[in-house]
Amino acid sequence: MITLILGGEKSGKSATALEYLQQSPAPHAFVGTAVAQDMEMRRRINAHRKNRPPHIPVRESDVDLARVLRDEASQGGTILVDSLDFWLFSCIQKKQEHARKSDLLELLDSGLPIDLIMVSLEVGLGPLQAAAQSRAFVRSLGLLNQEVAALAQEVLLVVAGQTMRLKGGS
């Protein structure tokens, strides 16, 4: 089962995803996609680490998300991926967006033998970006979110710490 959790910056999406993980079948694993390129990002990553229970193993994927998911899926249980936006940004930076995106979507469509919780930033609700590069990223992430949502059995939107069900569940 795939659950996609969307939300804006500081919406509570990661906390919601962690709650879902703890209520899902064990064993649990966390796959982080962010790369600390500056001090502010290091602080954010460290804050997220402090909020996770220490017994949950952590893997970092950078652009190799599909490979890491294949490897981790052999353990069974539930994997939390936080987050698709950082992963996509890394893929774009390394000029591997289309190949990596295709690999991930193919893997998700093939059906993994685990529960998968994926977090992503919902950027389409904000104003039109002034810079062409920012507009291109927003379009690319919006399309990725749509493609993952189409494959997911459950899609949630988190706003101000409140969760709204967009697809699936009860």
Summary of the structure (lengths in Angstrom):
residues: 170
radius of gyration: 15.0
end to end distance: 14.2
largest distance: 44.3
contacts: 502
relative contact order: 0.23
helix: 45%
strand: 22%
